[in-house]
Structure formats: C-alpha cells, structure tokens
C-alpha cells in the first residue's frame, strides 16, 4: 500500500470515465501525487455529472466502465505506486424509478421491504398515509384533464404503470386487481407462497386475459374520473410541485426533491450502502473513504465508529494497512472536528478559510463593507444577511422540514402533562427563532454524548433567539430549552425517550440543512463586499488576527490532525482558488474598486437595470475571472468568457432569491442580466469601458499570481495531506459548477511538465500557469523524498521583525535532521515591483527579518526554486534577499540538497 502523501480529486462521469482517468495515471505519478481521490462510483442516474444521485449502491457505475474499468484503473495506479480514495454517499439516494429500492416503496408503500430504508413520515398530516411526490407541473386534476398522466402496458414488472414525462411509475397491487376486476379477469385464490403481484402476473399469462386487461387500461386511461380513482389506490400521491414544500413527507438532501435521505442508523441500510466500498477495501482497490455530508446523518459519531471498525476489519484481509477516513464537514471559524470521531480529518474546507483569512486585509475589508452598505442599501454586517436568509428559508423551501421537526417536539411535549397546552404553531415560531440563531451547522445530541461544546452551541442559539426573536414567544423558547439542553434520554420512560431522541434528531438534521441552504446557497449570493470571503466553509463576518491565528491553527493541525486533507479548490467551490487570490488583491485597494464601480455604473447609465449590489458583484467576478492571457479584441474567446459569466450570473441570482429564483424564474430580469454581460464584454458601444475592465483585470494578474503561488505553497508545506483539484496545476479561474467541473487539458499539462523549465524562467511567463505547475511539482517531489518531515514534522512559527513584519508569514517544519523553512509574503498588492512580475518591491522590505529557530545559525540553506544559498545573519534572515527573485522562499539545509530530487546534480568538479 502506498503511503498517503498527496491526492488529486477527479470528477468522474461519462465523458471522463475510468479509462480516461487511467490514461492520466502516468502524469499524476510524474507530478508526484500518491493517490487519486474519486467522486462516487456507484451506479447513478444515467448521465450524472457528479455521482451523488446514486440509484444502486451495490454496483460500479457502468457509464464509468463498470468493474472492469475500475480494475484496470487500480492496476495502473498500483503499477505506478499510487492508490485511490473513494467518495461515498451514505446520506441519500436518487428518488428515481431506476432505484429499485425507491420503486419498490412506490409499489408496496409502507409494507415494502425498503420502506424503512428511507426517512419517510407516513402519518404526516394531509398526506393520507401516502408518499407525497411533488412531480407535476400543475395541480393533479389539471394534469388529468390535459392527459399529462397516461397508463402504459408493461411486458415485465407489474403489468402496467402510470406514464409521466418518459417515466413509468409502478401501480399498487390493489389497483392492478381493480383493473383486472374491470376487465373481468379472474385472479387465482390467495396463496401463502405467492405475492399479490405474482398472482396478477399469473392471471395475465393467456392472450384473452391480456386483451381484457388492455381494454380495461384503455377505458381508464381515457376517463379522468377513473384515472383519479386509480391514483387514489396508489401508495403515493402525485402532486403539483408547489405543494412539495408544505406536504413533502420524506427527508431530502437539502431541498432537492429528487434526492431522498436514507436512514443510515438502521443495520440493513448500513450494510447495503457500504457493501461495495468495504469490498473494494478488502480486495485492495481503494485505500480510503471520503464521507459526503456527514452532518446529514442522524448520529454521525455512532456511524463513524461503526464504519471505522468495519473498514479496519476489511483491511485486515490483505496486508496490514491504515485505510484513511475523511468527512465532508463545514466547520465554523472557532469550531473543530469532534475529538471522538475516529477519522483522519476533514476534506479541507477549513483550510480554505484559513488561507483566505491569512490573505485578507481586515482594514481594507472594513472599508469595502462600509462602501457596500452605503452604495447598495444592504447590510454591512453578514450576520444580518444570514439571519434574514435563515428565516426566509424556514418560511419557504424548508417549511415541510420545519413542520416535521415541530411535530416531533409536539409528540415529546404531549408526554408531559405540564406542557399540554403548547400549540404546534407556537412551537413552530419558537423553533424558527432558535434555528435562526445556530452558530454552527449542528449539535450532536443524537450521538448520546451531551458535550460542553453542544451546550455552548445551543446556549448561543437560545441567546441569539432572545435578541432577534418575537418576545411573545419567549416562554415557549424557554420551554424548548428543556428537551434541547436539560433532558436526559437515559432517565426517561422508553416511549418518552424515543420521542425526545426523534425531536433532537429532527432539530439537528434541519439545522444542518438550514445552514447549508441559507448561508452557502443564499446569503453568500446576496452579500458582496468581497466575494473571496463567500466560499464554502467561509466566514464573511469573522475576522482573526493574522498571522497569529494561522500559526495556532497549523500547530493544532500538526498535533491533532496531521493527516487531514488540505484543499484550496473543490468540486463545490463557488470561485476557483486563483479567482479568490485575485479578489484578495482587489480587496487591498477598496476605495479604488468602489470608485470604479461608481464610474462604470455611470458609463452604463440606463443600460444597467440591475440593482447596484448585483453590478458590484458582477464586476468583481469579471475582473477576477478574466483569463490572464485574454485580450478584449479576441472575439471568440470573449464570447466564451461572456457565456461563462452569464451562466454564473443567472445561477447566482437564482440562488440569492431576491429578484429571481429556481422555483419561479423572472425571465425579464434574467434577460436584463444577460444583456448587461453582453454590453460589458461584447457590444460595440462599450469598447472603451471594456478596455478599462481589461486594464483593471490585468492589474490583478501579478498580485493575484503571487497570492495564488503562496496559497499553493502553503497547502503543500503545512501539516496535512494536500489535495489538488483536477486541473488546478494551472491557474484556476473557474466559477461555480458546472464551470468548475470541466475536464482539464491534460495533454498540455503533461507537455509542460516534461519540458522541465526552471521556475525562475517560468516566472517571466507566469500568465501561462506553468509556473504554478512547476511549484507544485517541486514541492510534491520533496514530499515524496522526505515523507517523514511532512507527515510527522513539527510546525514551528518563525518570528518576523521589522517595519513590514505583518506582511510576512514564516515557519519551519522539522523532523530529526530534516528541516524546511518557508517564508511567504502577504498583503503586498500595493507594493509590487512594477516589472509586471508577481514580486513585491525589494525596497518594500526595508529592515524586515525572520528570526532563527534553534541552531539554524549553524546551517547554510538553499532555495528550492532559485538554488541560491543563504547563510543566516546575526539579526535573522533578510526578507529582501529571500524574496528578491521568487514570490516566496522554501529553503532546506544545503547539506541535504543531494537528497532533493529537483536540485541539479553536482558533478565531481563542482564538489571540489
């Protein structure tokens, strides 16, 4: 088994399958990666672009190449001394008729063998004991009158079904018997050895019975009243999609009706969903798992302990090895993973936030926030935007989830005579206030360990509810503290303990959905002072003292989470890592940007019919995503860029839910958005404005590149396992999906790696992106040559003195005799050297120095990129010398240079 050093995340799909991934293994190995990190590979909906809509967790997706394709990929990886980590989806499956579990529930209802696999509330009010399917574009009666629903004969399965939009929903046994009765078809007598469906199929074996059955189908199919009778006999209720938010009675993934949540706490569900990944661990095909949306599960801690045990058992069948386990978990700025989770770490969103914080200028950001609020009329404080979004979501798309949560608390309080007068409506309002005040994704009461962290989280939520909530419901909120903060499940009678457990579970699962939808998918698209802050896992309202907080976080990572993944780009990011790097540079000149937005808005005049805040965010995005080598007179490239921006803006505006939305698009508003992008980037009357945009965008090239190279180097040198998102060896100026999921040009990347140009030479041509690839290559080669330093080395902050000490972050990684010194600039956009290269002015550094660590004075160090040797001076390392020719310094002892594979080999003459 290959030791885990660095991963590359691959988004597998029909267009980039196992065979395509296999073809790139030699390149990944040459770059220095140890593992690929695959998106889900279980059979998903046909044409799935992400793999999270699984329809069969037991099989490898045939669209990707199936078992044969996977085996070939694994063989290629092993031949190149590499391994694989696999993303799995335990929280949900596709609510799709291709999903045999789901289809069986539709056919058999609550008696289905799979009914308990899904989190369905069969006795929910107003659903008539049926599974609510909000799949119709219009109310049911209108759909029947317009023949949107028809009956279709099936030669296999259950004889007939309801056809809707190319899909065929199964009919219940009772409705098939009713059809047989209408056709005069005699059914065999009940037989304990055969199901009702089998009896019906047996009755339809002869031609006469089939002819009679078809006649009954036609009769019902052409009579809306009879069709209505037929549908009333189903275990599901086809309904207008607008009823879903109110009456949906199965738990979803977020607010997506097409993804049904699983009850992973049930043994049979756990075993079925994990059969494939555990088999792949056992036969040595994969070396680790990444758990998607861990906070969606009812008991994440219990689940992870069970999974860790089963993974270890599976790993014992082959050579003894540690199989990695990672969780996709959004952590607040002051939150960490629960220490009792048996995982190697998170997938790295927390590291993305830490890098963003390190490269943020708090003073300039405050200026931007004030200018944003003054110009747009929207809140300067992100907390206000978040609170409004949370409350809006609880009134709209998450109202059915809130109703389910409310009913669970009603059941609990019904067990307590003293609280018998609490109404569901009062609990609804009180829960809204508490959920709106949650400072993190969720608590973990359902795991059975009521920790001090859980208590502080919930106390914060209740305190915030008192500040923001309606005073009228304060007594009800006070009563809610009993089940959430005080009650002990183990001391209650079984029935009441069960009701308490369910109430807490509903609260926590709704809390995590609310945080994701209200913060990431709503408020982040409304709040625009500086868009680099609005990233998955980001905290726009949180500011930390840097670089002190950075050093504290990295030291903690070295001690507690040395194998945690380090990401700066993912398949879920809203803006590529180098878009954010450029935005950070833009944010260092806040008044200049605010003035430009004002001036450009005036130039657009009546052509800009969008709110000022939308224009502000659009211009940030255009400047930061503007390709480094794009000229405004390259019309085909400009058209491609405009199409990307238009697609981003439409999605961003729908997610913001202020002027248009997914559920009810405002076509005239969206047309105005598209017209504005066309004006900015393509139309003839705005050539002058476009030149100004291009000029302003290219002003970000050098400082953005410097920020991007620094962020990349930090990801590859601090404690943890660096994760490279597909294609980001070059500049990553992608936007939110689907823009960030395009297949990279691997041929170009392989060619530039083979050319092996020296870093200092590539710096002059930095716009091509090859310089970033070379930086990644050299640091990955060092990680490969010195694995112990990076996997077990201490993280030692280096003190910086002098006038520009706040503009430097420096640290040492040390393990035994191995030592690595990293010195990186920060907040230098105002202080570039004017050459057009991503380097600060040498004179800017003045007397700034990095102090020694222990016995560094006895060493001469050599730079990994410039090959320059640096001896330590009495006052410490001279920053001006270290950063004279390269955007950052990565130094190793010169005496160990022969152990570094990227240094030129010395000849005997040189040694003399």
N, C-alpha and C positions, 0 to 999 in steps of 0.2 A: 504493500500500500504506500502510495506517495504521500509524504508529509505535506500538510496544507500550508502553502506559502502565500498564494495569491490566486484570485479567481477572476473569471470573465463571465458576466451574465449574458446569456443568449436567449433571445425571444424566438422560440421555435414555432413554426407554422407551416402551412402547405408550401409556401414559397421559399422557406428556409428550413428544411427538414433535417433528419439525422444525416442523410448523405451530404447535404450542404455543410453541415457542421463538421462532419468527418473530413471533408476536403480542407478545412481550415486548421485542423489539429497541428500539422507541422508548423504553421505560422505561430499559433499560440505557444507552442513549445519553444520555438526560437525566440519569441519575445521574453520568455522566462516565467510564464504562468504555470501553476501546478495543477489547477482544476478548472473545468468549465462548470458553470452554475446554470442549470437548465430551467426554463419555465416549465409548468406542468406538462407531463407527457401522457397522462391517462386519456382515454378516448373522450373527446369533447365534441360539442356541436360541429357539424360539418362546416368547414371554412373558418373556424375560430382563429382569431389573430392573437390570442393570449393564453388559451388553455385553461382559464378559470371556470369555464362553463362546462364542467365535466358531465357526461351522460353515462359513462361506465368506468368506475374507478378500478375495475379488476383487470382491464386490458390496456395495452400500449396503443396509442392512437395510430390507426392505420394510415392516416393522412401524413404522419411524420415518418412513416416507414415501418411501423409495427415492431414486433420483437426482433425481426431480422435486422432491420435498420439500426435499432438500438444496440444490438450485439456487435455490429460492425463498428459503430462509433466507439463503444467501450474498448474493443480490440485495438483500435487506432490510438486511443488515449493511453492504454497500457503500454503499447509499443513505444510511445514517446514519454514514458514515465510520468503520465498525468492521470488524473482521476476526475470524478464528477460528483457534484452536489445537485440534489433534485428538489425543486419547489413542489409542495403538495398542498391540497386544498381540503382541509377537514371540516371547514365551516359550512359549506353549501355545495349544491349541485345545480345543474340546469333544470328548471321546471319545464322540461321539454318532453314531447311524446317519444323521442328517441331514447329517453331514460326509462328503462324497463321498470325501475322501482316506482317512479312517478306515474307512469302509465298504469301500473297495477293498482295504485291508490285511486286513480280516477275510475277504474273499472270496478273496484271492490269496496271503495270507501273505507270506513273505519275498520272493517273486517279484513282488509288487505294485510298480508304478511309484512308489508313495508310501511304500513300506516304510522307505526311508532318510529320509523327512521327519520321522519320529518317532523318539525316542530309545528304541529297543526292544532289549533284550538277548535275542536269540532263543535263544542257547545257555545261558541261565541254568539252574542245576541244578533238577531236579524239575519242570520245566515241559514236558518232552517236545518242545522245539522249537516250542511253541505260544505265542501271545499270551494271557497269563493275564487273564481277565475275571472279577473277583470280583463278579458281579452277582446272585447267587442269595441268597435269604433263608434257604436251608437247603442241606445237602450235596446234590451233584448227584443221587445215587441217590434220595434222598427226593423231590427235585423231579420226577424222572421217575415215581416211583411215585404221586405226587399229581397228575400231569398238569399240572404248572406250565409245562412246555415242550410245545408242540404244533407241528405242521407246518402251514404255511399256503401255499396256492397263490398265486402272484403272476402277474398278467397281463402284467407288464413286468419288466424287470430279469433276474434269474437264475432264473426259473421257480418257485422255491419258497424258503421261508426258515423259520427257527425263530422262532416267536412267543413273546415273553416280555414280560409287563406292557405290552401295547399296542405294543411294538416288534417288528420283524421283522429278525432277523439273517440276513445272506446265507449261502448254502451254498457250499461249495467246488465247483470243477468236478468233482473226483474223486467227491464224494458225490452229485452230480447224475447222473453217469454210472452210479454204483452203483444209484441209484433207477431210472434208465432200464433197466438190466440186469434188475432185479427185475420191471419191468413188461413185459419182452420187447420193448423199443423198440430198433430198430436205429439206430445212430449212423452218420453219414457217415464215410468214412475220413478220417484226418488230412490236413489241407490247410495248407500253409505260409501261405496267405493268410488263414486264419480261426483264431480262438482256440477253445479248448475250449468256452467258453461259447457262442460263436456256433454251433458245430456242434450243441450241445444244443438251442438255440433253433430251429435249422433242422429238427431231428428232431421237434420238437413242433408243427409247423405244421398237421398234419392232425388232424381230430377224433378218429380212432381212437387215435392216439398220445397225445393229451391225455387221453382216457378211461383208457388204460392207465396213464399217469403218475399220474393222480389215484387210481387203485386202489392203486398202489404206495405213494403218500403215506398213504392211509388205513391200509394194512396196517402200515406202520412207525409211524405216529402212535399206534396202539393197542397197540403192543408195546414195553414199556420196554426190553427187551433189544435190539430192533432200533434203537430210538431211541438207545441208548447206542452201538451200532455206527456209526450215522450221525454222532453227535457226535464220535466218535474220528477221523473223517475230515476234521474241520474244521481250519483253521489257528489257531483259537482254542480255549481251554479255558474253558467256562463253569464257574464255581466258586462255592462258598459265600463270602459276603463276608468272613467271618472269616479266610479264608486269604490275603486280599489283602496284609496287612502282611508276611507271610512270603514269599510267592511272586510278588508282582506284579513283572513284568519290563519295564514301561515306566516311564520317569520321569514323575512327575506334577507338577502345580503344588501345592507344599506336600504335603499328604497327601490331596488330593482326587482320588479315582479317576476322576471324570468329566471331568478336565482333563488331557490328555496333552501332555507337553512336546515342543517342536519342536527340530530340530537346525538352529539358525539359522546355524551356521557353514558349511552347505552352500549352494552358489551357487543351486541351483534353489529351495530353500526361501526364501532371502532374497528372490529376485526375485518369487516368488509372493505372499509376505506383504506386500511393500511396493509392489506394482503399483498398488493403489488409492491409498494416501496420496501416492505420488510423482506420480500423475496429477493428484490434487487440488492439489498444489503447483504443478505445471506450468500448469494452467489458471487459477491464481489463486484457487481456492476457499478454501484454507487458508494460513496464514502461519507455522505452526509445528507441531511434533510433541512429544508427551509420551510417553516410552517407559516402559511399565509393567514393573515387576520386572526392572530391568536386571541385577541380580545373579544372576538365574536362568540367564543365558546362559553358554555355555562360555568365551567370550572377549569380554567386554564392550568392552574397548578397541578391539580389531580391528573389532568390529561397528559401533561408533560412528564410527570413522574412515571406514569404508566408507559408512555411511549419510549422514554429513556430506557426503561427496563427491557422492553421488547426489542429495541434496537441493539442493546448490549447482548441479549441472548442470540439474536440473529448474527451478530458479528463474530460470535464465538465459534460458529461453524466453519469459518475459514481461519486464516492467520490472525492471531490476536491483534486487534487494531481498535483505535478510538474513532468512532463514527460521529461526525460533528452534528450538532443540533442547533439551528438558529430560528429565532422567532421574528416575524414582522411585527414590530411593536413601536407605536408612536409614543415617545417619551417627552414629557414636558421638560422645560429647561432645568428645573430643580428636581427631576424625578429620575430614578434608576430602575433597572430590572429588579423584580423581587429576588432576594438572595436565595430563596428556597426553590427557585426554578432550576432544574438540572440541565441547563443549556450552556452553550459556548458563548452566547451573546446575542445581540440583535443584528438586524440586517443593515444597520448603518445610518438610518435617518438622523439619529442623534449626532453622529459625527458630521453630517452635512450641516446641521445647525451650528455646531461648534466652529467649523471653518468659517461659516458666514459671519458669526459673531466676531471672530478674530479679525476679519477683514472689513468690519463696519466701523465707520467714524461716528460715534454717538452724537457729537456736537452737530455735525452736518446733517445727521438724520433728524435731529430735533428741528432744525431749520426747515427741512423738507416737510415734516409733519405739519408745522405751522402754515407753511405756504399751501400745502394740500388743502387743509381745512379752510383757509381763508379764500382760496380760489374756487373750491367745489361745494362748500357748504356741508360737506360730510364730516364725521367726527375725526378729530386729530388723534384720539385715543382708540387703539384697536379693540380694547375691551368693550367699548360701547357698540362697535360694529358687530362683534362676536355675539354679544348678548341679544341684540336685535335679531340676528340670523337664527340663533337657537330658538327663540320664541316663535319666529315665523315658521320654522320647520315643524315645530310641535303643533302648530295650528293647521298645517297643510299636509305635506307628504308623509309625515311621521305620526299623523293623528291616530291611525289604527294601532300603531305600536304603543302609543301613549294610552289608548283605551285598554289594551291588553294588560299593560302594567297597572293601570288603575283598578281593573277587575281583580287582579291578583292581590292588591292591598285590601280591597273590599272584602275578599274572602278571609284574609287574615284577621281584619278587624271584626268581622262577623263572629269570630270565635270568642271575642272579648265583650262581655255584656256592657261594660262601662263605655264602650265606644260604639254602641249600636246605632247611634243617631248620626254617624258620619255618612254623608251622601257621596255618591260616586263623583258628582260634579265638583264638590268641594275638594275631594282628593285630587281630581284632575288638575285644578288650578294650583294646589299646593305642590304637587309633583312637578308641574311646569316650572315653578319658581326654583325648586331645588335642583332640578336637572339643568336649568339655565346657568346655575352658579357653579357647576362642577369644574374644578381647575385642571383635571386630567381626564384621560379617556374613561377610566372606570376605577372602581374599587374591586376588591377580590373577596368579598364576604362569602360568596358561594364556595370558596375553597375550604372553608371551615376553620381558617386561621384569622381571627379578627386582630389585625396588627395595629400598632400605633400609627403606621402610615395611613391605613384605611381610615382610622378615626380622624386624623388630621384632615384628610381629603374631604370627608363628609362634613366635618365641622365647618370647614371653609365654605362648602356649598350652602349649608344652612345659614351661615352668617351673611353670605352674599345675597341669599334669598330675602333676608330681612331688610337689606338695603334696597334691593331692586323690586321686590315683590309687593303685591297688594296687601296693605296692612289688615284688611278684612279677613284674610286667610291665615294670619299669623297663628291663631290657636290650632288650626289644622296642621300647619307645618310643625308646630311643637309636638303634636301627637305623632307625626311621622318619624320623629327622632327615636321613638321607642323601638320600632322594628329595624331601623337602619343603624342605630348607634348603641342600643342598650340590650335588646332581646338576645337570649342565648338559645339557639336551636336545641341544644342537648338537654336543656332543663324543661322543655315544653312537652305536652302530650303529643303523641305521634302525628295526629291529624293537624294540629296547630303548627307543629314543627315543619310539616310538609308545606303548609300554606305560607309560612314565613320564608322557607327556602325558595319557593317559587316566586314570591314577591321580590325578594332580593335579586334573584336571577333575572327577572324581567327588568328591574331597575338598572342593573349593571349592563345588560345587553343593549338596552335602549340608550344608556349613557354613552356607550362607545359608538353606536350608530350616529347619535346626535352630534358628537364631537367631530366625527369624520365629515358628515354632510354639512353641518353649519359652519365649521371652521375652514376645512380644506376646500370644500366644494361650493361655498357661498361667500363667506366673509373675505377669504383670500382674493376673490374676484371683485370685491367692492372696495377694498382698502388699498390705495395705490401710492402712498408716499414714495416707497422704494420697493419695487417688485421682487428684488432678490431676497427679501425677507419673507415673502409669501410662498415658501416652499414646503413640501410635505415634511412634517416634523418641525417646521419653523415656528418662531415665536415673535411676531412683529412687535408685540408690546413689551418684550422683555429685553433689558439691556444689562450686560455684565461688564465688570471691569476687566479689561484685557491689557496685556496677555496673562494676567494672574489667574483668571478663571480657566483659561486654556491649559496652563501648566497643571492646575489642580485636577482638571478632568483627565488629562493624559496620564498623570501619576496614578490616579484611581483606576484608569483602564489597565495600566501595566500590572497593578496589583490584583484586581478582581476580574477583569475581562480581557486577558491578553490574546484571546482567540476570536474576539468579536469582529464582525465584518466592518470595514471602513468604506463607505460609499460617498461619492460626490455627484453621482448620476445614477438614475434607476429607470426602470420601465414606467414608473409612476410620476417621475418629476414633471413639474409644470414648466420649467425652463432648464435648458441644458446647463452643465456646470460652467461653461465658458460664457454663456449668456449672463449668468449670475455674476461671474467675475467681472464682466464689463459693466454691469449695473452697479457693482460695488465702486468701481472707478467713477462712474457717473455721479454716484451719491456723495462723493467727496467734494463736488462742486455744486452745491444745492441751489444757490442763488442764480448761477448761470443757467442751470436747467429750467428753473421756474421762469426766468426771464424769456428763455427761448420758447417755452410752451405758450406764453402770453403773446409773443411776437408772431409765432407761426399760426396761432389761432386767429390773429387779426388778418394775416395774409389769406387765410382760408375764407374768412368772412362768412357770407351766407351759405357757402358750400358745406360748412360743418354744422350739421343739425344735431349733432350728438352732444350729450352733457359734457361739461368741461372735464370732469373726472375721467370719463371714458377716453377723451382725447389725450389727457395726461398719461394714462396707462398705455394707450396705443403708441404714443411717441416714444416712451421708454422702450417698448418692445421692438419697435422698428430700429432704433439706434443700437440696441444691444444684440439683436439677432441679425443685423446687417452683415452678410458674409464679408470676411476680411478682404477678399480679392474681387468684390463686386463693384463694377463701375456703373454709374446711373445711365449710361448710354448703351449698355448691353441689354437690349430689349428682351431677348428670350430669357435671360437669367433674371431680369427684373420681373417679368411675368411670373416666373416660377416663385420668386420671393413674394410677390403680391398675393399669389394664391395661398401660400402658406400663412401669411399674415391674416388674410381674410378668413380662412378656416379657423385660425386661433381666435380671432375676434368674435366670430359667431359663437364658438363654444364658450368663450369667456363670458360673453354677455348672457347667454342662456344659464350658465352656472350662477351668475350673480343674481338672477331672478328679480331684477329691478325693472327692466324695460322689455324684456322678452324672456322666455323660458322654454325648456324642453317640452313641457306639457301643453303649452299654448303659445307657440311662436308668433311674434308680431312681425309679419312679413315686411311691412313698410319700414319698420325700424331696422330690421336686418338688412334691407336693401340700402338704407342710408349708411349703414356701417360699411357695406361692400363698396358703395360709391366713394366714400371718404378714402378708403385704402387705394382705390383706383386713381383718385385725384393725387394723393400723396406720391404714389410710386410709378404712375404710368401716363397720366393725362398731360397733353401738351401745355395747357395754360399754367401748369405748376412746375415747369422746368427749373425756374430759379429757386423755388422752395425745395425742390428735390436735391439740388446741388448743396443747399445748406444742410439738408439732412445727411447727405453723404459725407460732407465735411465734418459734421458733428459726430457721425458714426465712426469715422476714421480717427478722430481724436481719441476714441476709446481703444483703438487697436493695441497700442503699446502698453498702456497701463492695464488693460484687460488681459493681455497676454501675460504680463508679469504676474498678475493675481492668479491667473489660471495655472501657470507653471508652479507657483508657490503652493497652491492648494493641492496640486498633483504630487509634488514632492513631499508635502506633509503626510498625505494619505499613504505614501509608500515608505515612510520612515518612522512614524509614531507607533506605539504599541497597538497591535491588532492585525487583522488579515485584510490587505487591500483588495477591493472588488472593483474591477474595471467593467463598466457597462459597454456593451458591444459598440465598437466603432469610435469610442471616445479617446483612442490614442491620438487622433487628430482633434482639432478644435471642435467642441461640441456646442453648436449654436442651434440646437433643436428646441422646439416648443412642446407643449403638452401633446399627449397621444391624440391621434396616431402619428404625429410628426416625429416623435422620439422613438418610433418602433420600425423605422425603415431599415432595410438590410444595408450594412456598410459596404463600401467598395474595398473588399479585402485584397483584391489584386493590387491596387495602388498601395495599400499599406504594406503588403509583403514586399513589393518592389522597393519602397523607400527604406525598409528595414535592411534589405540586402545591400543597398548602396553604402550603408555604414558611414555616412558623412559624419564628420566631427561636430560636436554640439556647437562650438563657437562659430563654425562656418554656417551651420543651420540657423543660428540666431539672426543672421542678416536676412535670411529668407523666412522669417518666423511666420509670416502670413499663411504659408502652405500647410502648417500644422505638423510637419515632420520633426520640428524641434521638440515638440511635446512627446512625440513617439520615442525619440531618442532618450529623452529624460526618463521616460517610463522604462525603456529597455535597460538602461544602465542601472537603475535602482533595482529592477527585478533581478538582474544578473547578480548584483551584490547580495540581495536577499537569498538567492539560490546558493551562493558561495559561502555566506555566513549565516546560516539559518538560526543558529542559537542566539545570535545577537538580537535578531528581530523577534523571535518567539519568546525568549526569556530575559532579554536585556532590560536593565533598569532604565527609567526615564528620569533624567536629571536636568532640571531647569538651569539655564545659564543666565546669570545676572548681566544686564546691559546698563552701561553708564554713559553719560554724556548728553549733549543737547537733544539728540534725536532718539533717545532710548525707547520712547513709546512707539517708534516706527520699526522696531526690530523684535522678532521672537527668535530665541536661540535655545537649543537644548543639546544634550549629549545622550546617546544610547550606549550603554556599557554592559558587557558581559565578559568576565575574565579579562583576557588581554585585548579583546576586541573593543574598539571604540569608534563611534561615529559622531561627528559634530555637525549640526545643522544650524545655519544662520539664514533667516529669511526676512525680507522687508515686508512692511505692511503700511497701508495708508500713504502711498507715495505718488498718487496720481498727479498731485500738484507739483511734483518735484522730479519730473522726468528730465533726461539729459538733453532733449532737443534733437537728438540724432535720428529719431524715429524708431529706435530700438527699445525693447522693454527693460530699460535700465534707469534707475534714478541718477540724478547728477552726483558725481563723485564728491563734489564740494558740499553737497547737502549734508553729508555725514559728519562733517567737522571733526569733533573730538570723540565721536561715539565709539565705544569699545564693548566687546563681550569679555567678561571676566573668565579666568581659568577655572577648571574643575580639577581638583586634586593635583595629580602630577603631570598635567598637560605640558607644563613648562619643560619637561624633560624630552618632549617629543617634537619632531618636525612633522607637520601634517601636509597632505597633498589633496588638492581639489579633484573630485571625481569627474568634473566636466572640463575644467581648463588645464588640468595637470600641473598647475602652479603649486610650488611648495611654500608653506607658511610656517615660520617659526613664531612661537609665542613671545611677545614683547612683555616687559615688566608690567605695563598697565593693562595687558589683556590683548585680545585680538582686535586689530584695527578694522572696523567695518568697511571703511572706504577701500581698503586693499582687498578685502574678501569679496566685495560686490562690485569690483571695478569692471569686470568683463563678462559677468554671467549674472542672471537675475537673482540667484541665491547661491549659497555655498554649502556643499556637502563634502566634508573633509574626513579622511581616515589617516591613521598614522602612516607616514611614508615608509616605515619599515615593513608594513604589511601590504604594500602596493602590489607585490608579486602575487598575492592571494586574490586580487581583484581581477576578474576576467576581462574587464573592459579597458584596463590600462594597457598602453603599448608595452610589448615585451622588451625588456632590456637586453642588449647584446653584451657579450663579454667585454667589448671595448668600453661600453658605457659603464659597466660595473667597475672598471679600472679607473 
